């Protein structure tokens, strides 16, 4: 059963008994339910509570897609596809791939904050409802989608006490009062509803119309005010605000007034930071906030003090991502901040700073792409995906920023593979290309990247793109650009024509050419495809090429690249009949898939692990692995017949398993593998792989045994990845002091004095 991805509830859920019952009944009878209501009324929170309570009703899980950080409706389908586990690599339209993937699923899809993408959301929802009969959709939106079959549930504010009610118990049981009391107790731990303060609490809840966000903002002010002072100030403030905003809906006036009031209670510097932080999509860490939001001439360390002040006022929320702390705003708060930023006249300046910060991250990731910190940077870019999109959107929309967009895209090209969205990378490149017509090196790179992505997607338009690129390469008469054309010609011959005889000399020429230009990554790519083609076609060069690739990649320490080098070496050894070495190689590759959470590379590795297992132990586990690989391929939008060069080995493995297990036994085990989640499939693969890795060296054998224990070797490898002791503790799920002790033991055993020596030792070993 798929678990799905639903955010945890960070605070207690108060009230909403009637709304919960209404939405549950609606979901029982309708396939599309839209929760609508004013900003801050609690639509998202209600949807999350429904999801947590209804988890068991959907065999294929519940999937939450937050859309507040997505500005471009063209990316909606690929964003939803990625959220539900479909790592699309084909050239088909993302919406078509998504509905095909969901066609046989029974799941609940939650689309959160759709009001800025009404038309794209309506189109997507309509397509899914037509072709995926087992899927139900829950939408939160300030409007309605106006789609056939839509069941609209208006989410009202929380109930407030009737003026006639005087009973302390009845007042305390009222939803708005309960929420205020709950949140106030967080700010002021001694707070409780009493006869002395209940009238003031009731007045506050009435003034705020029972709007949850407004109540939560007000409750944070009890740090410095009594309840009566708070009620008095709200009365004065809201009497003034009402006279300002005649003609606006009452609840809109109330929420805006509550946020205005919170804004006015901030110091000028806190107000400025609130507005500036709104430039981030999906939140940021402290480093990002300091880089983008600091005031000219001010100490950047002052930003942390201001962030803490905004946290205390519930303007910001803290989130933990592994060992990293991030800060983010609720959508309504960020929207308000964006309005204030625009009014300040600083919006363009802040967006350029944000662009520069994203470009800095991309440049660091690119500089360490062929090194031991590759995995860390790829994961960092995944965390900042919403900010990456926001920066690209700014760059392609502004007349003089398109060169910056292409620079960012060049530096993050491999990122789009790792997250399984090569189509989105190509989308951004093609949008930028529309703005760059002058033939130069920048445009040439973009054309190369678009052609490369099209080839990997199996797009039949790739040869035409190659011709356009080749014409520009000849026009520019640049050796590195011409070598890129040779490489692409070899790629298309190998993966689209299946002709290794034609591809091999081209890929060899490209490898040598890129090495001559000292372009390590491009040389690695050419060698990888040359070695892969040789391995899959039983060419005599397969073993030496794959070993050369493996040595080159191990020396770099680049984990994502190593996964494919191991895959290639495994296939070469498997086709030669060296099953013990093949098993060790593919098992190590699977461990790297797990470390990187690489959903694009995992089906490749799982497929070959199934081949090797069917040859060494042709039983239930091998058939389950084959079934798991089948599902993982589907999640990338690819079927094996699309990769014809792999199909013969697949068919051989399947035939062997059908013979050893019998038709019923094979079919049952294959189905079991098909229904595993991504995590369960990894567990199935790694359970056996761990024993293989402990029994056989993951690198070339050495004559001397390692002086370190298995756990110490693991810690040393994490040090080589660039992880701190704190990060190592988080990765291994141990106490920080335990991680520190392991590092100390390693230094003593190896007679080293620095972590750098440990990194060198790992690479040498």
C-alpha positions in Angstrom: 0.0 0.0 0.0 1.3 3.4 -0.9 1.6 5.7 2.1 1.5 9.0 0.2 3.0 12.3 1.2 0.9 14.3 3.7 2.5 17.1 5.8 2.4 16.6 9.5 0.1 18.7 11.7 2.4 21.0 13.7 -0.2 22.4 16.0 -3.4 21.0 17.6 -6.6 20.8 15.5 -9.5 22.7 17.0 -13.2 22.3 16.3 -14.6 21.8 12.8 -16.7 18.8 13.8 -19.6 19.8 11.4 -17.3 20.6 8.5 -15.4 17.3 8.9 -18.6 15.4 8.7 -19.8 17.4 5.7 -16.6 16.9 3.7 -16.4 13.2 4.6 -20.0 12.7 3.3 -19.1 14.7 0.2 -16.0 12.6 -0.5 -18.1 9.4 -0.1 -20.5 10.5 -2.9 -18.4 12.8 -5.1 -15.0 12.4 -6.8 -14.2 16.2 -6.7 -14.7 18.2 -3.6 -13.6 21.8 -3.4 -13.1 23.6 -0.1 -13.6 27.3 -0.7 -13.6 30.3 1.6 -11.7 33.4 2.4 -7.9 33.5 3.0 -7.0 32.5 6.5 -10.2 30.6 7.2 -8.5 27.2 7.5 -9.1 25.4 4.2 -5.7 23.8 4.1 -5.8 22.7 7.7 -9.2 21.1 7.2 -8.0 19.3 4.1 -5.0 17.9 6.0 -7.2 16.7 8.9 -9.5 14.9 6.4 -6.5 13.3 4.8 -5.1 12.0 8.1 -8.5 10.6 9.1 -9.3 9.0 5.7 -5.9 7.5 5.0 -7.2 3.9 5.2 -9.9 4.5 2.6 -7.4 4.8 -0.3 -5.3 1.7 -1.1 -2.9 3.7 -3.2 -2.4 6.5 -0.7 -3.0 10.2 -0.3 -0.9 12.8 -2.1 -0.7 16.5 -1.1 0.4 19.0 -3.8 1.1 22.5 -2.5 0.7 25.0 -5.4 1.3 28.3 -3.7 4.9 28.5 -4.9 4.1 27.6 -8.5 3.5 30.6 -10.7 3.5 29.0 -14.2 0.4 26.9 -15.1 2.4 25.1 -17.8 4.3 23.3 -15.1 1.2 22.2 -13.2 0.9 18.7 -14.6 4.6 17.9 -14.2 4.5 19.2 -10.6 1.5 17.0 -9.7 3.2 14.1 -11.5 6.3 14.5 -9.5 4.4 14.8 -6.2 2.6 11.4 -6.8 5.8 9.6 -7.7 5.8 9.8 -11.5 9.3 10.9 -12.5 8.5 11.6 -16.1 11.3 11.3 -18.7 9.4 10.7 -21.9 8.6 13.4 -24.4 4.8 12.9 -24.1 2.8 15.9 -22.7 3.1 15.7 -18.9 -0.7 15.7 -18.4 -1.1 12.6 -20.7 1.6 10.7 -18.8 -0.1 11.7 -15.5 -3.5 10.5 -16.3 -2.1 7.2 -17.8 -0.2 6.7 -14.5 -3.3 7.4 -12.4 -5.7 5.3 -14.5 -5.6 2.2 -12.3 -5.0 3.9 -9.0 -7.3 4.3 -6.0 -6.0 7.4 -4.2 -6.9 10.8 -2.9 -5.2 13.8 -4.6 -5.2 17.1 -2.6 -4.5 20.2 -4.7 -3.8 23.0 -2.2 -4.1 26.8 -3.0 -5.4 26.8 -6.6 -6.8 30.3 -6.9 -4.0 31.6 -9.0 -4.1 28.6 -11.4 -7.8 28.2 -11.8 -7.9 27.3 -15.5 -4.9 24.9 -15.5 -6.2 23.2 -12.4 -9.7 22.8 -14.0 -8.2 21.3 -17.1 -6.0 18.9 -15.1 -8.8 17.9 -12.7 -11.2 17.3 -15.6 -8.7 15.0 -17.4 -7.9 13.0 -14.3 -11.6 12.5 -13.4 -12.4 11.3 -17.0 -9.6 8.7 -17.2 -8.8 7.7 -13.7 -12.0 6.4 -12.2 -10.5 5.4 -8.8 -9.0 8.8 -8.1 -10.8 11.3 -5.9 -9.6 15.0 -5.7 -9.8 17.4 -2.8 -9.1 21.0 -3.7 -8.6 24.1 -1.6 -9.3 27.4 -3.3 -10.7 30.9 -2.7 -12.9 30.3 -5.8 -14.4 27.3 -7.5 -13.0 25.3 -10.5 -16.4 25.1 -12.2 -15.8 21.5 -13.3 -18.5 19.0 -14.0 -19.2 16.9 -10.9 -17.6 19.4 -8.5 -19.0 19.4 -5.0 -18.3 22.7 -3.3 -18.0 23.0 0.5 -17.8 26.5 1.9 -15.5 26.6 4.9 -16.9 29.2 7.3 -15.0 30.9 10.1 -15.0 29.2 13.5 -18.1 29.7 15.6 -18.0 32.7 18.0 -20.1 33.0 21.1 -23.6 34.4 20.8 -24.0 37.8 22.5 -26.7 36.2 24.7 -24.5 33.5 26.0 -23.1 34.1 29.5 -22.2 30.6 30.7 -18.5 30.2 31.1 -18.7 26.6 29.9 -20.6 27.5 26.8 -18.1 30.2 26.0 -15.1 28.0 26.6 -16.6 25.3 24.3 -17.0 27.7 21.4 -14.5 26.9 18.6 -13.0 30.4 18.2 -12.5 30.7 21.9 -11.0 27.2 22.1 -8.5 28.1 19.3 -7.6 31.4 21.0 -7.1 29.7 24.3 -4.9 26.9 22.7 -2.6 29.3 20.9 -2.5 31.8 23.8 -1.3 29.0 26.1 1.7 28.6 23.7 2.6 32.2 23.9 1.7 32.6 27.6 1.9 29.2 29.3 -0.1 30.3 32.3 -3.0 31.6 30.3 -6.5 30.0 30.8 -10.1 31.2 30.2 -11.6 32.5 33.5 -14.4 34.6 34.8 -12.0 37.6 34.8 -11.0 37.4 31.2 -13.8 35.5 29.3 -15.6 38.7 28.2 -12.4 40.1 26.7 -11.7 36.8 25.0 -15.2 36.8 23.5 -14.8 40.4 22.3 -11.5 39.5 20.6 -13.0 36.5 18.8 -16.0 38.5 17.7 -13.8 41.3 16.4 -11.8 38.8 14.4 -15.0 37.2 13.0 -13.7 33.7 14.0 -11.1 33.7 11.3 -8.4 31.2 12.5 -5.4 33.0 11.0 -6.5 36.3 12.5 -7.1 34.7 15.9 -3.6 33.0 15.9 -1.9 36.3 15.0 -3.8 38.0 17.9 -2.9 35.3 20.4 0.8 35.9 19.8 0.5 39.5 21.3 -0.1 38.1 24.8 3.6 38.1 25.2 3.4 41.8 26.0 -0.3 42.6 26.6 -3.1 41.4 28.9 -6.2 40.0 27.3 -8.1 43.2 28.2 -5.4 45.4 26.6 -5.5 43.2 23.5 -9.3 43.5 23.2 -9.2 47.3 23.7 -6.5 47.8 21.1 -8.4 45.6 18.6 -11.6 47.7 19.2 -9.8 50.9 18.4 -7.9 49.5 15.5 -10.9 47.8 13.8 -13.2 50.8 14.2 -10.6 52.8 12.2 -10.0 50.1 9.6 -13.7 49.7 8.9 -14.0 53.3 7.9 -11.0 52.8 5.5 -12.3 49.8 3.6 -16.0 50.4 2.8 -17.0 48.2 -0.1 -14.8 45.2 0.7 -16.4 42.0 2.0 -16.6 42.0 5.8 -14.3 39.0 6.3 -11.8 40.3 3.9 -11.7 43.6 5.8 -11.3 41.6 9.1 -8.4 39.5 7.9 -6.6 42.4 6.2 -7.1 44.5 9.3 -5.7 41.7 11.5 -2.6 41.4 9.3 -2.3 45.2 9.1 -2.4 45.3 12.8 0.2 42.6 13.2 2.3 44.5 10.7 2.0 47.8 12.6 3.1 46.0 15.8 6.3 45.1 14.1 9.3 47.5 14.2 10.2 49.1 10.9 13.1 46.7 10.5 10.9 43.7 11.2 8.3 45.1 8.7 11.1 45.4 6.1 12.2 41.9 6.6 8.6 40.5 6.4 8.2 42.2 3.0 11.7 41.1 1.8 11.2 37.5 2.8 8.1 37.3 0.7 10.4 37.1 -2.4 11.2 33.5 -1.4 9.0 30.7 -2.8 8.8 27.7 -0.5 10.8 29.3 2.3 14.5 29.7 2.9 17.3 29.0 5.3 19.2 31.5 7.3 21.9 31.9 4.7 19.4 32.7 2.0 17.6 35.2 4.2 20.9 36.9 5.1 22.1 37.0 1.4 18.8 38.4 0.0 17.2 40.4 2.7 19.9 42.3 4.5 19.8 46.1 4.6 22.6 47.9 2.8 25.4 48.7 5.3 23.8 46.7 8.1 25.3 43.7 9.8 23.9 40.5 8.2 23.8 38.8 11.6 21.0 41.3 12.5 18.8 39.2 10.2 18.7 36.3 12.6 17.5 38.6 15.4 14.7 39.9 13.2 13.8 36.4 12.1 13.4 35.3 15.8 11.1 38.3 16.3 8.9 37.3 13.4 8.9 33.7 14.7 7.6 35.0 18.0 4.8 36.9 16.3 3.8 33.8 14.2 4.7 35.7 11.0 7.3 33.0 10.2 7.2 29.3 11.0 10.3 27.1 11.5 10.6 23.8 9.7 13.3 21.2 10.1 14.6 19.5 7.0 17.1 16.9 8.2 19.8 18.9 9.9 18.7 22.2 8.2 16.3 24.8 9.7 14.1 26.6 7.2 11.7 29.5 7.6 8.5 30.0 5.7 5.2 32.0 5.7 1.6 31.0 5.3 0.3 31.9 1.9 -1.8 34.8 3.1 1.0 36.3 5.1 3.4 36.0 2.1 0.9 37.5 -0.2 0.5 40.5 2.2 4.3 40.8 2.3 4.5 40.8 -1.5 2.0 43.7 -1.6 4.1 45.6 0.9 7.3 44.9 -1.1 5.7 46.2 -4.3 4.6 49.3 -2.4 8.1 49.9 -1.2 9.5 50.2 -4.7 12.2 47.5 -3.9 10.6 44.5 -5.6 12.8 44.4 -8.6 16.0 44.9 -6.5 15.0 42.1 -4.2 14.1 39.8 -7.1 17.6 40.4 -8.6 19.2 39.6 -5.2 17.1 36.5 -5.1 18.2 35.6 -8.6 21.8 36.1 -7.6 21.4 33.9 -4.5 19.9 31.1 -6.6 22.6 31.5 -9.2 25.2 31.3 -6.5 23.8 28.0 -5.3 23.7 26.7 -8.8 27.3 27.8 -9.4 28.5 26.0 -6.3 26.6 22.9 -7.3 28.1 23.0 -10.7 31.6 23.6 -9.4 31.3 20.4 -7.2 29.3 18.4 -9.7 32.2 16.0 -10.4 33.2 15.5 -6.8 32.3 13.9 -3.4 29.9 16.7 -2.5 27.7 16.2 -5.6 25.0 14.4 -3.7 24.8 17.1 -1.1 24.3 19.8 -3.7 21.8 17.9 -5.7 19.7 17.4 -2.5 20.1 21.1 -1.7 18.7 22.0 -5.1 15.7 19.7 -4.6 15.0 21.6 -1.3 15.2 24.9 -3.2 13.2 23.8 -6.3 10.5 26.4 -5.7 13.1 29.2 -5.4 14.8 27.9 -8.5 11.6 28.1 -10.4 10.8 31.6 -9.1 14.2 32.8 -10.2 13.9 31.3 -13.6 10.4 32.8 -14.0 11.8 36.3 -13.2 14.7 35.9 -15.6 12.6 34.7 -18.6 10.0 37.4 -18.0 12.4 40.3 -17.8 13.9 41.6 -21.1 17.5 41.8 -19.9 17.7 38.7 -17.6 17.5 35.8 -20.0 21.3 35.3 -20.1 21.1 34.8 -16.3 18.4 32.2 -16.8 20.5 30.2 -19.3 23.5 30.4 -16.9 21.4 29.0 -14.1 20.0 26.3 -16.3 23.5 25.3 -17.5 24.7 24.9 -13.9 21.7 22.8 -12.9 21.2 20.6 -15.9 21.8 17.3 -14.0 19.4 18.4 -11.3 16.5 18.0 -13.6 17.5 14.3 -14.2 17.9 13.5 -10.5 14.4 14.8 -9.6 13.0 13.0 -12.7 11.8 16.2 -14.5 14.0 16.4 -17.6 10.9 17.7 -19.4 10.7 20.7 -17.1 14.4 21.5 -17.6 13.8 21.4 -21.4 10.7 23.7 -20.9 12.7 26.4 -19.2 15.6 26.1 -21.8 13.1 26.4 -24.7 11.4 29.4 -23.1 14.8 31.1 -22.7 15.8 30.2 -26.3 12.8 32.1 -27.6 14.4 35.3 -26.1 18.0 34.6 -27.4 18.2 34.7 -31.2 21.8 35.8 -31.6 24.1 32.9 -32.5 26.7 32.7 -29.8 28.1 30.3 -27.2 25.2 30.8 -24.8 22.6 30.0 -27.4 24.7 27.1 -28.6 24.8 25.5 -25.2 21.0 25.9 -24.8 20.4 24.2 -28.1 22.8 21.4 -27.1 21.0 20.9 -23.8 17.5 20.9 -25.4 18.7 18.3 -28.0 20.3 16.2 -25.2 17.1 16.2 -23.1 15.0 15.4 -26.2 17.2 12.4 -27.0 16.9 11.1 -23.4 13.1 11.6 -23.6 12.9 9.5 -26.8 11.5 12.5 -28.6 11.4 11.9 -32.4 12.1 15.6 -32.9 15.7 15.1 -31.5 17.3 14.6 -35.0 15.8 17.9 -36.2 17.1 19.7 -33.1 20.5 18.1 -33.7 20.6 19.5 -37.3 19.8 23.0 -36.0 22.5 22.7 -33.4 25.1 21.3 -35.9 24.4 24.2 -38.3 25.1 26.7 -35.5 28.2 24.8 -34.4 29.6 25.1 -37.9 28.6 28.8 -38.1 30.5 29.5 -34.8 33.4 27.3 -35.8 34.2 26.4 -32.1 35.9 23.1 -31.4 34.1 22.4 -28.2 30.7 23.2 -29.8 31.5 20.9 -32.7 32.5 18.1 -30.3 29.1 18.5 -28.7 27.5 17.9 -32.0 29.5 14.7 -32.5 28.4 13.5 -29.0 24.8 14.2 -29.7 25.0 12.3 -33.0 26.4 9.3 -31.1 23.6 9.5 -28.5 20.9 9.5 -31.1 22.5 6.6 -33.0 22.7 4.6 -29.8 19.4 5.4 -28.0 17.0 6.2 -30.8 18.4 3.9 -33.6 19.9 1.2 -31.4 22.9 1.2 -33.7 26.0 0.8 -31.6 28.2 0.3 -34.7 27.4 3.8 -35.8 27.4 5.3 -32.3 30.8 3.9 -31.1 33.2 5.9 -33.3 31.2 9.0 -32.7 31.2 8.6 -28.9 34.9 7.7 -28.9 35.6 10.9 -30.9 33.5 12.9 -28.5 35.3 11.4 -25.4 38.7 12.3 -26.8 37.6 15.7 -27.9 36.1 16.7 -24.6 39.2 15.5 -22.8 41.3 17.6 -25.0 39.3 20.6 -24.0 39.5 19.6 -20.3 35.7 19.3 -20.1 35.5 16.5 -17.5 31.8 16.2 -17.2 31.2 16.1 -21.0 34.0 13.6 -21.4 32.4 11.5 -18.7 29.0 11.6 -20.4 30.5 10.5 -23.7 32.5 7.7 -22.1 29.4 6.6 -20.2 27.2 6.2 -23.3 30.1 4.6 -25.2 30.6 2.0 -22.4 26.8 1.5 -21.9 26.3 0.7 -25.6 29.3 -1.7 -25.6 28.0 -3.5 -22.5 24.4 -3.9 -23.8 25.6 -5.2 -27.2 28.3 -7.6 -26.0 31.0 -5.6 -27.8 34.6 -6.7 -27.0 35.3 -3.2 -25.7 32.7 -3.4 -22.9 34.9 -4.6 -20.1 37.9 -2.2 -20.6 35.5 0.8 -21.2 33.3 0.1 -18.2 36.4 -0.4 -16.0 37.9 2.9 -17.2 34.6 4.6 -16.5 34.4 3.1 -13.1 37.9 4.1 -12.1 37.3 7.7 -13.4 34.1 8.0 -11.5 35.4 6.5 -8.2 38.3 8.9 -8.3 35.8 11.8 -8.5 33.6 10.6 -5.6 30.5 11.8 -7.4 27.7 9.6 -6.1 25.1 10.1 -8.8 27.6 9.5 -11.6 29.0 6.5 -9.7 25.6 4.9 -9.7 25.5 4.7 -13.5 29.2 3.7 -13.7 28.4 0.8 -11.4 25.4 -0.1 -13.5 27.5 -0.1 -16.7 30.2 -2.2 -15.2 27.6 -4.6 -13.8 26.0 -5.1 -17.2 29.4 -5.8 -18.8 30.3 -8.4 -16.2 26.8 -9.9 -16.3 27.0 -10.4 -20.0 30.4 -12.0 -19.6 29.0 -14.4 -17.0 31.0 -13.0 -14.0 27.9 -13.1 -11.7 29.7 -12.6 -8.4 31.3 -9.3 -9.5 28.1 -8.3 -11.3 26.1 -8.9 -8.0 28.5 -6.8 -5.9 28.5 -3.9 -8.5 24.7 -3.7 -8.9 24.2 -4.0 -5.1 26.5 -1.0 -4.5 24.7 0.9 -7.2 21.4 0.3 -5.4 22.9 1.6 -2.2 23.7 4.9 -4.0 20.1 5.1 -5.4 18.9 4.9 -1.8 21.4 7.5 -0.5 20.4 10.0 -3.2 16.6 9.1 -3.3 17.2 9.0 -7.1 13.9 8.0 -8.6 15.1 8.4 -12.1 18.1 6.0 -11.8 16.4 3.5 -9.5 14.4 1.6 -12.2 17.6 1.2 -14.3 19.4 -0.3 -11.3 16.4 -2.4 -10.1 15.9 -3.9 -13.5 19.5 -5.1 -13.8 19.4 -6.3 -10.2 16.5 -8.5 -11.2 18.4 -9.9 -14.1 21.4 -10.8 -12.0 19.2 -12.3 -9.2 17.3 -14.4 -11.7 20.6 -15.8 -12.9 22.0 -16.5 -9.4 18.9 -17.2 -7.3 15.9 -17.7 -9.7 13.2 -17.6 -7.1 10.5 -15.4 -5.6 12.7 -12.4 -4.8 14.0 -12.2 -8.3 10.4 -12.1 -9.7 9.4 -9.5 -7.1 12.3 -7.3 -8.2 11.2 -7.6 -11.8 7.7 -6.6 -10.8 9.0 -3.7 -8.7 11.2 -2.5 -11.7 8.1 -2.7 -13.9 6.2 -0.3 -11.7 9.3 2.0 -11.3 9.6 2.2 -15.1 6.0 3.2 -15.3 6.6 6.0 -12.8 9.2 7.5 -15.1 6.7 7.4 -18.0 8.7 4.7 -19.8 8.0 1.1 -20.7 10.9 -1.3 -21.5 9.9 -1.6 -25.2 10.8 2.1 -25.4 14.4 1.1 -24.5 14.7 -1.7 -27.0 18.4 -2.2 -26.3 17.5 -3.5 -22.8 14.6 -5.8 -23.8 16.5 -9.0 -24.7 18.1 -9.3 -21.2 14.8 -8.6 -19.6 13.0 -11.3 -21.6 15.8 -13.8 -20.8 15.4 -13.1 -17.1 11.6 -13.4 -17.2 11.8 -16.7 -19.1 14.2 -18.1 -16.6 11.9 -17.2 -13.7 8.8 -18.5 -15.4 10.6 -21.8 -15.8 11.9 -22.1 -12.2 8.7 -20.8 -10.5 6.0 -21.9 -12.9 3.5 -19.6 -14.4 1.3 -19.2 -11.3 4.3 -18.7 -9.0 5.9 -16.2 -11.3 2.7 -14.2 -11.8 2.0 -14.0 -8.1 5.5 -12.9 -7.2 5.6 -10.4 -10.0 2.3 -8.9 -8.9 3.6 -8.6 -5.3 6.6 -6.6 -6.6 4.4 -4.4 -8.7 2.4 -3.3 -5.7 5.4 -2.3 -3.6 6.0 1.4 -2.7 9.3 3.0 -3.8 10.6 2.6 -0.2 9.4 -1.1 0.0 11.1 -1.9 -3.3 14.3 -0.4 -2.0 14.0 -2.4 1.1 13.5 -5.6 -0.9 16.6 -4.8 -3.0 18.8 -3.6 -0.1 18.1 -6.5 2.3 20.0 -8.9 0.1 22.4 -6.2 -1.1 23.7 -5.4 2.3 24.8 -9.0 2.9 26.5 -8.9 -0.6 28.3 -5.7 0.2 29.6 -7.0 3.5 30.8 -10.2 1.8 32.4 -8.6 -1.2 34.5 -5.4 -1.4 32.7 -2.6 -3.2 35.9 -1.5 -4.9 39.0 -3.4 -6.1 40.3 -5.9 -3.5 43.3 -4.9 -1.4 45.8 -7.1 0.3 45.4 -5.4 3.7 42.2 -5.5 5.8 40.6 -2.2 6.8 41.5 -1.1 10.4 38.0 0.3 10.7 34.8 -1.4 11.7 31.9 -1.5 9.2 30.2 1.5 11.0 33.4 3.5 11.0 33.9 2.9 7.3 30.3 4.2 6.8 31.1 7.3 8.8 34.3 7.8 6.9 32.4 7.6 3.6 29.9 10.3 4.9 32.8 12.5 5.8 34.0 12.1 2.2 30.6 13.3 1.1 31.3 16.5 2.9 28.8 15.9 5.8 29.4 17.5 9.2 29.2 15.5 12.5 25.6 16.8 12.9 24.7 15.8 9.4 26.2 12.3 9.9 24.2 11.9 13.1 21.0 12.8 11.2 21.8 10.4 8.3 22.6 7.4 10.6 19.9 8.3 13.1 22.3 8.4 16.1 23.1 11.0 18.8 25.5 13.8 17.7 27.9 12.7 20.4 27.9 9.1 19.0 28.9 10.5 15.6 31.6 12.6 17.1 33.0 9.5 18.9 33.1 7.5 15.6 35.1 10.4 14.0 37.5 10.5 16.9 38.0 6.7 16.7 38.7 6.9 13.0 41.3 9.6 13.4 43.1 7.6 16.2 43.0 4.3 14.3 44.3 5.8 11.1 46.8 8.1 12.9 45.3 11.1 11.2 44.9 14.6 12.4 42.3 16.0 10.0 39.1 15.1 8.2 40.8 15.9 4.9 43.1 13.0 5.5 40.0 10.7 6.0 38.6 11.9 2.7 41.9 11.1 0.9 42.0 7.6 2.6 38.5 6.8 1.5 39.2 7.8 -2.1 42.5 5.8 -2.1 40.8 2.7 -0.6 
